Amino acid sequence: MTTVAPPSSGESIRKATRADLLDVFRIEKQVFDQPWPYSAFERQLGTPGFLVSEATELAADERIDGYVVADTIPNHQRPLGHVKDIAVRPGARNQGVGAALLERTLDVLERRGARSVKLEVRESNKPALHLYEKFDFEYLRTLPQYYTDGEDAYVLVANLEDRDSF
């Protein structure tokens, strides 16, 4: 795996707070045709893998450039990491924000005992597939008609034990 450069110097990645929820929800609605409801993000507050990339040099209405929601789930003797949602504000794409969020998330999940991480992604989401490939996610299976519009999802898995140290 390639070591990822941090997002621009005006960014910091931290745990999400209640004050971030409106910005997170705005990004969710901009990015996804079938967004999570606001209440879903409220329920994730306090989850160690709910992180935001905060732009420290932008106007207040564009303070959050991206977010990720991830957690661990029981899996036999060792937790399995699960990236549930990740998005970057359209104006902040191609600046390393998504990669930095994913890298930090994998660190959090590994510290929580996960040996591997899974996620679901639309088969048509080529930018996301490209990002996950950089992090050594591999195709596991297809979930037919996973999304309400009938599109399939790919389940991808990454082995954290094979990760490079950062």
C-alpha positions as CSV (number, residue, x, y, z in Angstrom):
1,M,0.0,0.0,0.0
2,T,1.1,3.5,-0.7
3,T,1.6,5.9,2.2
4,V,-1.0,8.6,1.9
5,A,-0.1,12.3,2.2
6,P,-2.2,14.1,4.7
7,P,-4.9,16.4,3.4
8,S,-3.9,20.0,2.8
9,S,-2.3,21.8,5.7
10,G,-5.5,23.5,6.5
11,E,-7.2,20.2,7.5
12,S,-7.4,18.2,10.7
13,I,-9.1,14.9,11.3
14,R,-10.9,14.4,14.5
15,K,-13.8,12.6,16.1
16,A,-17.2,14.0,15.1
17,T,-19.2,16.1,17.5
18,R,-22.8,17.1,17.7
19,A,-21.8,20.5,16.2
20,D,-20.6,18.7,13.1
21,L,-23.9,16.9,12.3
22,L,-25.5,19.5,10.1
23,D,-22.4,19.8,8.0
24,V,-22.1,16.0,7.7
25,F,-25.7,15.7,6.8
26,R,-25.3,18.4,4.1
27,I,-22.4,16.5,2.5
28,E,-24.4,13.2,2.7
29,K,-27.3,14.8,0.8
30,Q,-24.9,16.4,-1.8
31,V,-23.0,13.2,-2.4
32,F,-25.6,10.3,-2.3
33,D,-28.8,9.8,-4.1
34,Q,-30.1,7.8,-1.2
35,P,-28.7,9.7,1.9
36,W,-28.7,8.4,5.4
37,P,-31.3,10.3,7.6
38,Y,-30.0,12.9,10.0
39,S,-31.0,10.6,12.9
40,A,-28.6,7.9,11.7
41,F,-25.6,10.2,12.2
42,E,-27.0,11.2,15.6
43,R,-26.9,7.5,16.6
44,Q,-23.3,7.2,15.5
45,L,-22.0,10.0,17.8
46,G,-19.5,8.6,20.2
47,T,-18.6,5.8,17.8
48,P,-14.7,5.8,17.7
49,G,-14.8,5.6,13.9
50,F,-17.1,8.6,13.3
51,L,-14.4,11.1,12.1
52,V,-14.5,14.4,10.2
53,S,-11.9,16.2,8.2
54,E,-12.2,19.8,9.3
55,A,-11.0,22.6,7.0
56,T,-9.6,25.2,9.4
57,E,-9.2,27.9,6.8
58,L,-12.6,28.0,5.1
59,A,-15.9,29.7,5.8
60,A,-18.1,28.4,8.5
61,D,-20.5,26.8,6.0
62,E,-17.8,24.7,4.5
63,R,-15.9,23.8,7.7
64,I,-16.2,20.0,7.2
65,D,-14.7,18.6,4.0
66,G,-15.5,15.0,4.6
67,Y,-16.5,12.3,7.1
68,V,-16.4,8.6,7.7
69,V,-18.5,6.4,9.9
70,A,-17.0,3.1,10.9
71,D,-17.1,0.6,13.8
72,T,-16.2,-2.9,14.8
73,I,-18.6,-5.8,14.9
74,P,-18.2,-9.2,16.6
75,N,-16.6,-11.8,14.4
76,H,-15.7,-15.0,16.1
77,Q,-12.7,-14.3,18.4
78,R,-11.7,-11.0,16.8
79,P,-13.7,-7.9,15.8
80,L,-14.3,-7.1,12.2
81,G,-14.0,-3.5,11.1
82,H,-16.9,-2.1,9.1
83,V,-16.7,1.2,7.1
84,K,-20.4,2.1,6.9
85,D,-20.3,5.5,5.2
86,I,-17.6,7.8,3.8
87,A,-18.0,11.0,1.8
88,V,-16.1,14.1,0.7
89,R,-17.7,17.4,-0.1
90,P,-17.6,17.8,-3.9
91,G,-15.5,21.0,-3.7
92,A,-12.8,19.2,-1.6
93,R,-12.4,16.1,-3.8
94,N,-9.0,15.0,-5.3
95,Q,-7.1,16.7,-2.4
96,G,-6.4,13.6,-0.3
97,V,-9.3,14.1,2.1
98,G,-10.9,10.7,1.5
99,A,-7.6,8.9,1.6
100,A,-6.6,10.6,4.9
101,L,-10.0,9.8,6.4
102,L,-9.8,6.2,5.4
103,E,-6.2,5.8,6.6
104,R,-7.1,7.3,10.0
105,T,-10.2,5.0,10.2
106,L,-8.1,1.9,9.5
107,D,-5.8,2.9,12.3
108,V,-8.7,3.4,14.7
109,L,-10.2,0.0,13.8
110,E,-6.9,-1.7,14.1
111,R,-6.4,-0.2,17.6
112,R,-9.9,-1.6,18.5
113,G,-8.7,-5.1,17.6
114,A,-9.9,-5.5,14.0
115,R,-7.7,-7.7,11.8
116,S,-9.7,-7.0,8.7
117,V,-12.2,-4.4,7.5
118,K,-15.1,-4.7,5.2
119,L,-17.3,-2.2,3.3
120,E,-20.0,-2.1,0.7
121,V,-19.7,0.1,-2.4
122,R,-21.8,0.7,-5.4
123,E,-20.4,-1.1,-8.4
124,S,-20.7,2.1,-10.4
125,N,-18.7,4.2,-7.9
126,K,-15.4,4.2,-9.8
127,P,-13.7,6.9,-7.7
128,A,-14.4,5.0,-4.5
129,L,-13.3,1.7,-5.9
130,H,-10.0,3.4,-7.0
131,L,-9.5,4.7,-3.5
132,Y,-10.2,1.4,-1.9
133,E,-7.8,-0.3,-4.3
134,K,-5.0,1.9,-3.0
135,F,-5.7,0.6,0.5
136,D,-5.5,-3.0,-0.7
137,F,-9.2,-3.7,-0.4
138,E,-10.1,-6.8,-2.4
139,Y,-13.4,-7.9,-3.9
140,L,-15.2,-10.5,-1.8
141,R,-18.6,-10.8,-3.4
142,T,-21.5,-9.0,-5.0
143,L,-24.7,-8.1,-3.2
144,P,-27.4,-8.1,-5.9
145,Q,-29.8,-5.2,-5.8
146,Y,-28.4,-4.0,-2.5
147,Y,-29.5,-0.4,-3.1
148,T,-33.1,0.6,-3.3
149,D,-32.6,1.7,-6.9
150,G,-31.6,-1.9,-7.8
151,E,-27.9,-1.3,-8.2
152,D,-25.6,-4.0,-6.9
153,A,-23.0,-3.5,-4.2
154,Y,-19.5,-5.0,-4.0
155,V,-18.3,-6.2,-0.7
156,L,-14.6,-5.4,-0.3
157,V,-12.3,-6.5,2.4
158,A,-8.8,-5.4,3.6
159,N,-6.5,-7.3,5.8
160,L,-5.1,-5.0,8.4
161,E,-2.3,-7.4,9.4
162,D,-0.7,-6.8,6.0
163,R,-0.7,-3.0,6.4
164,D,2.4,-0.9,6.2
165,S,3.3,1.2,9.2
166,F,2.7,4.9,8.8
